[in-house]
């Protein structure tokens, strides 16, 4: 995978041949998947082609909203190269999705075996008839019914803990593989001190980058947010296309509305923005943040979404798509609107409204901190120029003051 540098070349707004190839490959992949997802497979050629075109039309509904919101509301074209963004999007759409799927399957197998070894030791009597690697995936086929507590624990650990960590980590790694983001600080290895020293030193630390005369420091973090959003949208569109093409059977209703709602559902974008803000704090402002703390906010929100019904990548089926997006079916919504009692309508939709309020608060947090980090980066190069210790002290004091206000 080729790594491009966001600051070493001028911002190019014309699409290169390499980027065109990537766009064509993704488009051809979607066309081929739409062809393979026609249901039933036994249709005559004319009807089969018609269903194929219908699948393509439905899939096309998921792309415009996240793409245009991304390009119109997030990207600052003065700071970004369109080819770098296409590279990040493509890497997430292909390597990011496949890597997340493989890692989640591997972790899910290990974690389920661990949970079953605690609460369901009898399950291992099925071996060696059933290989231990596939044992957690074929319990139903072998007429084995685990306890509810075992199923809940296994599902919670895999869907709400492991899967969010894998997906958020993969998005961050895709950005780091695809583009070299502009930064003011770099990670360096600590020199070994005295052997008799009792204090344990950190293995790595962040030091300010020494720049040649005339080169300005980074004060705009749009590149961070833009590339994390590109990685998030790439992973989201690949996952959405797959789930939409699973939801193509004759009994499935409101397929077009389902595709549009998939495009609007903002969990991947919000989580990617949270990670971008943490990366900017570390690499632009110089705040010491360990890796787990960079991913923690995004993993927490993603885990909450999975607990509310959103499916991780490794769960293949899409039989209840509306619950995944915390929406009512169109038929249920029509009955709810016609309900004479406002209290009854509020009771049924209270949980979904609370979840919506949480997402709106996260969105507000992202917007506020985007501009806050930008202002702090400017102050670092003006008011606190050459005074990194004083600047770091002000950031720490600001965080303490904020926590005190939140407690009150």
C-alpha positions in Angstrom: 0.0 0.0 0.0 1.5 3.3 -1.1 1.8 6.0 1.6 1.4 9.6 0.3 2.5 12.7 2.0 -0.1 15.4 2.6 2.3 18.3 2.8 5.2 17.4 0.5 3.3 18.0 -2.8 1.0 20.9 -3.8 -2.7 20.3 -3.4 -3.9 18.8 -6.7 -7.6 18.9 -7.6 -7.3 16.9 -10.9 -7.9 13.1 -10.6 -4.9 11.0 -11.7 -5.1 7.8 -13.7 -4.3 5.8 -10.5 -7.2 7.3 -8.7 -9.5 6.7 -11.7 -8.5 3.0 -11.7 -9.4 2.8 -8.0 -12.8 4.4 -8.6 -13.5 2.0 -11.5 -12.5 -1.0 -9.4 -14.9 -0.1 -6.6 -17.7 0.6 -9.1 -17.1 -2.7 -10.9 -17.1 -4.5 -7.6 -20.5 -3.1 -6.6 -21.9 -3.9 -10.1 -20.7 -7.5 -9.8 -22.0 -7.9 -6.2 -25.4 -6.5 -7.4 -25.5 -9.1 -10.1 -24.7 -12.0 -7.7 -27.3 -10.8 -5.1 -30.3 -11.2 -7.4 -33.0 -13.2 -5.6 -34.2 -15.8 -6.6 -31.3 -17.0 -8.7 -33.5 -19.2 -11.0 -35.1 -16.3 -12.8 -35.1 -16.2 -16.6 -32.5 -13.9 -18.2 -34.8 -10.9 -18.8 -36.2 -10.8 -15.3 -32.8 -11.5 -13.9 -31.4 -8.5 -15.7 -34.3 -6.3 -14.5 -33.7 -7.4 -10.9 -30.0 -6.7 -11.3 -30.8 -3.1 -12.5 -33.1 -2.8 -9.5 -30.3 -3.8 -7.1 -28.0 -1.3 -8.7 -30.6 1.5 -8.3 -31.1 0.7 -4.7 -27.4 0.5 -3.9 -26.9 3.8 -5.6 -29.1 5.5 -3.0 -26.6 4.8 -0.2 -23.8 6.7 -1.8 -24.9 10.4 -2.5 -25.8 11.6 1.1 -22.5 10.6 2.9 -20.4 11.6 -0.1 -22.0 15.0 -0.7 -22.1 15.8 3.1 -18.4 14.8 3.3 -17.3 16.9 0.3 -19.5 19.9 1.0 -19.4 20.2 4.8 -16.0 18.7 5.8 -13.4 18.9 3.1 -11.3 22.1 2.9 -9.8 21.8 -0.6 -7.0 24.2 0.2 -5.6 21.7 2.7 -6.3 18.4 0.9 -5.4 16.6 -2.3 -8.3 14.8 -3.9 -6.1 11.9 -4.9 -4.9 11.4 -1.3 -8.6 11.3 -0.2 -9.4 8.7 -2.9 -6.5 6.6 -1.8 -7.7 6.7 1.8 -11.3 5.9 0.8 -10.2 3.1 -1.5 -7.9 1.6 1.2 -10.7 1.6 3.7 -13.3 0.2 1.2 -11.0 -2.7 0.4 -8.2 -3.5 2.9 -10.0 -1.9 5.8 -13.2 -3.8 5.3 -11.5 -7.2 4.6 -9.0 -6.7 7.5 -11.8 -5.8 9.9 -13.9 -8.8 8.9 -11.0 -11.3 9.3 -9.9 -9.8 12.6 -13.4 -9.8 14.0 -14.0 -13.4 13.0 -10.7 -14.5 14.6 -11.4 -12.5 17.8 -15.0 -13.7 18.0 -13.9 -17.3 17.8 -11.3 -16.9 20.6 -13.6 -14.9 22.8 -16.6 -17.2 22.4 -14.5 -20.2 23.2 -13.3 -18.4 26.3 -16.8 -17.6 27.5 -18.0 -21.1 26.8 -15.1 -22.6 28.7 -16.3 -20.7 31.8 -20.1 -21.2 31.5 -20.5 -24.0 29.0 -17.7 -26.6 29.5 -19.9 -29.3 28.1 -19.7 -27.8 24.7 -16.2 -29.2 24.2 -17.6 -32.7 24.3 -18.5 -32.1 20.6 -14.9 -32.2 19.7 -13.1 -33.8 17.9 -16.2 -34.5 15.8 -16.6 -30.8 15.3 -13.2 -28.9 14.9 -12.7 -26.5 17.8 -12.0 -23.6 15.4 -15.6 -23.7 14.0 -17.2 -25.0 17.2 -18.6 -21.6 18.3 -20.3 -21.0 14.9 -22.1 -24.3 14.6 -23.9 -24.8 17.9 -27.4 -24.6 16.4 -26.5 -27.1 13.7 -25.4 -29.6 16.4 -28.6 -29.0 18.5 -26.8 -27.5 21.4 -28.5 -24.6 23.2 -26.2 -22.6 25.5 -27.5 -20.8 28.6 -28.8 -17.3 28.1 -26.1 -15.8 30.3 -23.5 -17.5 28.1 -25.0 -16.1 24.9 -25.4 -12.6 26.4 -21.8 -12.5 27.7 -20.3 -13.9 24.4 -22.4 -11.5 22.3 -21.6 -8.5 24.5 -17.8 -9.1 24.6 -17.6 -9.7 20.8 -20.2 -7.1 19.5 -19.8 -4.3 22.0 -16.1 -4.5 22.9 -14.0 -6.4 20.4 -15.7 -5.4 17.2 -15.7 -1.6 18.0 -12.0 -1.8 18.9 -11.2 -3.6 15.7 -13.2 -1.3 13.4 -12.0 2.0 15.0 -8.4 0.8 15.1 -8.6 -0.3 11.4 -9.9 3.1 10.4 -7.0 4.8 12.2 -4.4 2.4 10.7 -5.8 2.9 7.2 -5.3 6.6 7.5 -1.7 6.1 8.8 -1.0 3.7 5.9 -2.5 5.8 3.2 -1.3 9.4 4.0 1.4 11.1 6.1 -0.6 13.7 8.0 1.0 17.1 8.8 2.2 17.3 12.4 4.1 19.4 14.9 5.3 16.6 17.1 6.7 13.2 16.3 7.1 10.0 18.3 10.6 9.1 19.3 12.1 6.3 21.4 13.2 7.3 24.9 16.9 6.8 25.5 17.8 4.2 28.1 18.6 5.8 31.5 20.5 4.4 34.4 19.8 0.7 35.2 19.4 1.5 38.9 16.8 4.1 38.4 13.6 3.2 40.2 11.3 5.3 38.0 9.9 3.5 35.0 10.3 5.7 31.9 7.9 5.6 29.0 9.2 3.7 26.0 8.2 6.4 23.6 7.7 10.2 23.9 6.6 13.0 21.6 9.1 15.7 20.6 8.6 18.9 18.6 9.7 18.6 15.0 12.5 21.0 14.2 11.6 22.8 11.0 13.8 24.7 8.5 13.6 28.5 8.5 10.6 29.8 6.7 8.4 26.6 7.1 5.3 27.3 9.2 3.9 25.1 11.8 0.6 23.2 11.4 -2.4 25.1 12.7 -5.2 23.6 10.6 -6.5 20.2 11.5 -8.9 19.8 8.6 -6.6 17.2 7.0 -7.0 14.9 10.1 -10.8 15.1 10.1 -11.0 14.8 6.4 -8.9 11.7 6.1 -10.5 10.0 9.1 -13.9 10.8 7.5 -12.8 9.4 4.2 -11.7 6.1 5.9 -15.0 6.1 7.9 -17.2 6.6 4.8 -15.2 4.0 2.8 -15.8 1.4 5.5 -19.4 2.4 5.9 -20.3 2.3 2.2 -18.7 -1.1 1.8 -20.6 -2.5 4.8 -23.9 -0.7 3.7 -23.6 -2.1 0.1 -23.2 -5.6 1.5 -26.1 -5.3 3.9 -28.4 -3.7 1.3 -27.6 -6.5 -1.2 -28.5 -9.1 1.5 -31.9 -7.3 1.9 -33.2 -8.1 -1.6 -35.6 -11.0 -1.1 -39.2 -10.8 -2.2 -40.6 -10.4 1.3 -38.3 -7.5 2.2 -40.1 -4.1 2.1 -39.1 -0.5 1.6 -35.7 -1.4 0.1 -35.0 2.1 -1.2 -35.8 3.8 2.1 -33.6 1.2 3.8 -30.7 2.2 1.5 -31.2 6.0 2.1 -31.3 5.5 5.9 -28.1 3.4 5.7 -26.5 6.4 4.0 -27.7 8.8 6.7 -26.9 6.7 9.7 -23.8 8.6 11.1 -22.0 6.2 13.6 -18.9 5.6 11.5 -18.5 9.3 10.7 -18.9 10.5 14.3 -16.5 7.8 15.6 -13.9 8.7 13.0 -14.1 12.4 13.8 -13.6 11.6 17.5 -10.4 9.7 16.7 -9.2 12.5 14.4 -9.6 15.1 17.2 -7.6 12.9 19.5 -4.8 12.4 16.9 -4.8 16.2 16.3 -4.4 16.8 20.1 -1.4 14.5 20.2 0.4 15.4 16.9 -0.5 19.1 16.5 -0.8 20.4 20.1 1.7 18.0 21.7 -0.6 16.5 24.3 0.7 13.2 25.6 -2.0 10.6 24.7 -1.5 6.8 24.8 -2.9 4.7 21.9 -5.9 3.4 24.0 -6.9 7.0 24.9 -7.0 8.0 21.3 -9.4 5.3 20.4 -11.4 5.2 23.7 -14.1 7.9 22.8 -14.8 6.4 19.4 -14.9 2.8 20.8 -17.3 3.8 23.5 -19.8 5.4 21.2 -19.5 2.6 18.7 -20.0 0.0 21.5 -23.1 1.9 22.6 -24.4 1.8 19.0 -23.8 -2.0 18.8 -25.5 -2.5 22.1 -28.5 -0.5 20.8 -28.8 -2.8 17.8 -26.1 -1.9 15.2 -24.4 -5.0 13.9 -20.7 -5.5 13.7 -19.1 -6.4 10.4 -18.8 -10.1 11.1 -22.6 -10.6 11.6 -23.6 -11.3 8.0 -27.4 -11.4 7.9 -29.6 -8.3 7.7 -33.0 -9.6 8.7 -33.8 -6.7 11.1 -32.3 -3.6 9.4 -34.6 -1.1 11.0 -33.6 -2.0 14.6 -29.9 -1.7 13.6 -30.5 2.0 12.7 -32.9 2.5 15.7 -35.8 3.3 13.4 -39.4 2.0 13.2 -40.6 0.1 10.2 -42.6 2.3 7.8 -45.8 0.4 8.7 -45.2 0.8 12.5 -44.4 4.5 12.0 -47.6 5.0 10.2 -49.6 3.3 13.0 -47.6 5.3 15.6 -48.4 8.7 13.9 -52.1 7.8 13.7 -52.1 6.9 17.5 -54.6 9.1 19.3 -52.5 9.1 22.5 -49.4 11.3 22.6 -48.3 9.5 25.8 -48.4 6.1 24.0 -46.4 7.5 21.1 -43.8 9.0 23.5 -43.4 5.7 25.4 -42.7 3.7 22.3 -40.2 6.2 20.9 -38.6 7.4 24.1 -35.5 5.1 23.8 -34.9 6.1 20.2 -35.3 9.8 21.0 -32.7 9.5 23.8 -30.3 7.8 21.5 -30.8 10.6 19.0 -30.1 13.2 21.6 -26.8 11.4 22.5 -25.8 11.4 18.8 -26.6 15.1 18.6 -24.5 15.8 21.6 -21.6 13.9 20.1 -22.0 15.9 16.9 -21.9 19.1 18.9 -18.8 18.0 20.8 -17.0 17.2 17.5 -17.9 20.6 16.0 -16.9 22.5 19.2 -13.6 20.7 19.7 -12.7 21.0 16.0 -12.7 24.8 16.2 -11.2 24.7 19.7 -8.2 22.7 18.7 -7.7 25.0 15.7 -7.6 28.0 17.9 -5.3 26.4 20.4 -2.9 25.4 17.5 -2.8 29.1 16.4 -2.2 30.3 20.0 0.7 27.8 20.3 2.4 29.5 17.3 1.6 33.1 18.4 1.0 33.8 22.0 3.0 30.7 23.2 5.7 30.7 20.5 8.8 29.0 21.9 7.0 28.3 25.2 5.8 24.8 24.9 5.9 24.1 28.7 3.6 27.1 29.4 1.3 26.1 26.6 1.1 22.5 27.9 0.3 23.9 31.4 -2.5 26.0 30.0 -4.0 22.9 28.3 -3.8 20.9 31.6 -5.4 23.8 33.6 -8.2 24.1 31.0 -8.9 20.4 31.2 -9.1 20.5 35.0 -11.4 23.5 34.9 -13.6 21.8 32.4 -13.9 18.7 34.6 -14.7 20.8 37.6 -17.5 22.6 35.8 -18.9 19.2 34.6 -19.0 17.9 38.2 -21.0 20.9 39.3 
